[in-house]
């Protein structure tokens, strides 16, 4: 994502529907940029026939967790019994066709 020709944020989406590297520069937060990036990711995932988006995040990223909840993501149990060192919370969002 660019604003006035300058990189303002990014969001990666794996072919599995996993979101990664979601970042928005501080100057562009709370202006709708995060929702625009997420909407683009959802649109791409739907176009690929993916049934859901999912991600993991850390406990200290309180604002991120609140954002995911406000964007209709639901916290889910860890997908494995041995989660990675920096994963504390897991979220998913089913995608309607």
matplotlib code that plots the C-alpha trace (Angstrom):
import matplotlib.pyplot as plt

x = [0.0, 1.3, 0.2, 1.5, 4.0, 5.5, 5.1, 2.5, 1.9, 1.9, 0.2, 1.2, -1.3, -0.1, -2.0, -3.3, -5.1, -2.6, -2.1, 1.5, 3.6, 0.6, 2.1, 0.9, 3.2, 2.2, 1.4, -1.2, -2.9, -6.5, -7.3, -8.8, -5.5, -5.5, -9.1, -8.3, -5.4, -7.5, -10.3, -7.9, -6.6, -10.2, -11.0, -7.9, -8.6, -12.2, -11.0, -8.8, -11.7, -10.2, -12.7, -11.0, -8.3, -6.2, -3.3, -1.4, -0.2, 1.5, -0.1, 1.6, 0.0, -3.2, -4.3, -3.8, -5.9, -8.7, -8.5, -8.8, -11.8, -13.4, -12.9, -14.9, -12.0, -12.6, -10.0, -9.4, -7.3, -3.7, -3.6, -0.9, 0.0, 3.5, 3.0, 6.0, 7.8, 6.2, 2.7, 0.2, -3.2, -4.7, -7.6, -9.6, -12.3, -14.5, -15.1, -18.5, -18.3]
y = [0.0, 3.4, 6.9, 9.9, 7.7, 6.4, 2.9, 3.1, -0.6, -4.2, -7.5, -10.9, -13.7, -17.2, -19.5, -21.3, -18.1, -17.4, -13.6, -12.6, -9.5, -7.1, -3.7, -0.1, 2.8, 4.9, 7.9, 5.9, 4.1, 4.9, 6.2, 3.1, 1.8, -1.5, -2.2, -1.5, -3.9, -6.5, -6.0, -6.6, -9.8, -11.0, -10.2, -12.1, -15.1, -15.3, -15.1, -18.1, -20.1, -20.1, -20.9, -18.7, -16.4, -17.1, -15.7, -15.8, -12.9, -12.1, -11.2, -7.8, -6.7, -5.6, -3.2, -5.8, -8.3, -5.7, -4.9, -8.5, -9.0, -5.8, -7.2, -10.3, -12.6, -15.1, -16.3, -20.1, -22.7, -23.3, -25.4, -27.7, -28.9, -27.3, -23.7, -21.6, -19.5, -16.1, -17.2, -16.6, -16.0, -17.5, -16.0, -17.1, -15.6, -17.8, -16.4, -16.5, -17.4]
z = [0.0, -0.9, 0.2, -1.7, -3.4, -0.2, 1.2, 4.0, 4.8, 3.6, 4.2, 3.0, 2.1, 1.6, -0.8, 2.3, 3.5, 6.2, 6.7, 7.5, 7.9, 8.4, 9.0, 8.7, 9.3, 12.4, 10.3, 8.4, 11.3, 12.3, 8.8, 7.2, 5.7, 7.7, 6.7, 3.0, 3.1, 4.8, 2.3, -0.6, 1.1, 1.5, -2.1, -3.3, -1.0, -2.3, -5.9, -5.1, -3.6, -0.1, 2.7, 5.3, 6.4, 9.5, 11.4, 14.7, 16.8, 20.1, 23.5, 23.6, 20.3, 22.0, 19.3, 16.6, 18.5, 18.9, 15.2, 14.2, 16.5, 15.0, 11.5, 12.3, 13.1, 15.9, 18.3, 17.9, 19.7, 18.6, 15.5, 17.0, 20.4, 20.1, 18.9, 17.8, 20.4, 19.5, 18.8, 21.6, 19.9, 16.7, 14.7, 11.7, 9.5, 7.4, 3.9, 2.3, -1.5]

ax = plt.figure().add_subplot(projection="3d")
ax.plot(x, y, z, "-o")
ax.set_aspect("equal")
plt.show()
